[in-house]
Amino acid sequence: MNKKELGLKGEDLAAVLLTNRGYDIVARNYITKMGEVDIIAFKDGVLVFCEVKTRTAGIFGEGREAVGEIKQQKIRKCAERFILTTGFKYDYIEFHVIEITIEHLKECF
């Protein structure tokens, strides 16, 4: 499985996680000229912009570490574009990072 496929599988798992927690998935892979938001979800008046980071354990650090200031700015600009172009009604906005870690444990028993 290559990096792109791993990322897509992680996004699928994140969407299931959010759905199981009562969120409605509004959009996936929302792309603008400023960047991309992996998942946009909505629950109880809160519009959530999610960045999903899928990692193989121990490689490239924690997913949250990959969402630095530049990435955060891009996600904020994408969020602004989404709100302006869709007119989506919400009470509050949140930005989430969902980490998916895959770890292969050998010779455990």
C-alpha positions as CSV (number, residue, x, y, z in Angstrom):
1,M,0.0,0.0,0.0
2,N,1.5,3.3,-1.0
3,K,1.3,6.6,0.9
4,K,-1.8,7.9,-1.0
5,E,-3.7,4.7,-0.4
6,L,-2.8,4.7,3.3
7,G,-4.1,8.2,3.6
8,L,-7.4,7.4,1.9
9,K,-7.9,4.4,4.1
10,G,-7.2,6.6,7.2
11,E,-9.8,9.2,5.9
12,D,-12.3,6.4,5.5
13,L,-11.7,5.3,9.1
14,A,-11.9,8.9,10.4
15,A,-15.3,9.3,8.6
16,V,-16.6,6.2,10.2
17,L,-15.4,7.4,13.6
18,L,-17.1,10.7,13.2
19,T,-20.3,9.2,12.0
20,N,-20.3,6.7,14.9
21,R,-20.0,9.7,17.3
22,G,-23.0,11.4,15.8
23,Y,-21.5,13.8,13.2
24,D,-22.9,14.2,9.8
25,I,-20.3,14.2,7.1
26,V,-20.8,17.4,5.0
27,A,-17.9,17.0,2.6
28,R,-14.7,15.0,2.0
29,N,-11.6,16.2,0.3
30,Y,-12.9,19.7,-0.1
31,I,-10.4,21.4,-2.4
32,T,-9.8,25.0,-3.1
33,K,-6.9,26.9,-4.7
34,M,-5.7,27.5,-1.1
35,G,-5.5,23.9,-0.1
36,E,-7.7,20.9,1.0
37,V,-9.7,19.9,4.0
38,D,-10.0,16.1,4.5
39,I,-13.4,16.0,6.2
40,I,-16.0,18.6,7.0
41,A,-18.5,17.4,9.5
42,F,-21.4,18.9,11.5
43,K,-23.0,18.1,14.9
44,D,-25.2,20.1,17.2
45,G,-24.6,23.4,15.5
46,V,-20.8,22.9,15.3
47,L,-19.1,22.9,11.9
48,V,-15.9,20.9,12.1
49,F,-13.0,21.0,9.7
50,C,-10.9,17.9,10.1
51,E,-7.3,17.1,9.1
52,V,-6.7,13.4,9.0
53,K,-3.1,12.1,9.5
54,T,-2.5,8.4,9.0
55,R,0.9,7.0,10.2
56,T,2.7,3.8,10.5
57,A,3.8,3.8,14.2
58,G,7.2,5.2,14.8
59,I,7.6,6.7,11.3
60,F,7.4,10.5,10.7
61,G,6.3,11.3,14.3
62,E,2.8,11.9,15.5
63,G,0.1,13.0,13.1
64,R,-0.6,16.2,15.0
65,E,3.1,17.3,14.5
66,A,2.5,17.4,10.8
67,V,-0.2,20.1,11.2
68,G,2.0,23.1,11.6
69,E,1.2,26.8,11.3
70,I,1.3,26.8,7.5
71,K,-1.1,23.9,7.2
72,Q,-3.4,25.4,9.8
73,Q,-3.5,28.7,7.8
74,K,-4.4,26.7,4.7
75,I,-7.2,24.9,6.5
76,R,-8.6,28.1,7.9
77,K,-8.6,29.7,4.4
78,C,-10.4,26.6,3.0
79,A,-12.9,26.8,5.8
80,E,-13.5,30.5,5.0
81,R,-14.0,29.6,1.4
82,F,-16.4,26.8,2.2
83,I,-18.5,29.0,4.4
84,L,-18.6,31.9,1.9
85,T,-19.5,29.7,-1.1
86,T,-22.0,27.4,0.6
87,G,-23.8,29.7,3.0
88,F,-23.7,26.7,5.5
89,K,-25.5,27.6,8.7
90,Y,-23.7,26.9,12.0
91,D,-23.3,28.2,15.5
92,Y,-19.6,27.6,16.0
93,I,-16.6,26.3,14.1
94,E,-13.9,23.9,15.4
95,F,-10.7,22.5,13.8
96,H,-9.8,18.9,14.6
97,V,-6.9,16.6,13.8
98,I,-7.7,12.9,13.7
99,E,-4.7,10.6,14.0
100,I,-4.8,7.1,12.7
101,T,-1.9,5.0,13.7
102,I,-1.2,1.6,12.3
103,E,1.2,-0.6,14.2
104,H,2.4,-4.1,13.4
105,L,3.5,-5.9,16.5
106,K,5.6,-8.9,15.8
107,E,6.2,-11.9,18.0
108,C,3.7,-10.9,20.6
109,F,3.1,-14.4,21.9
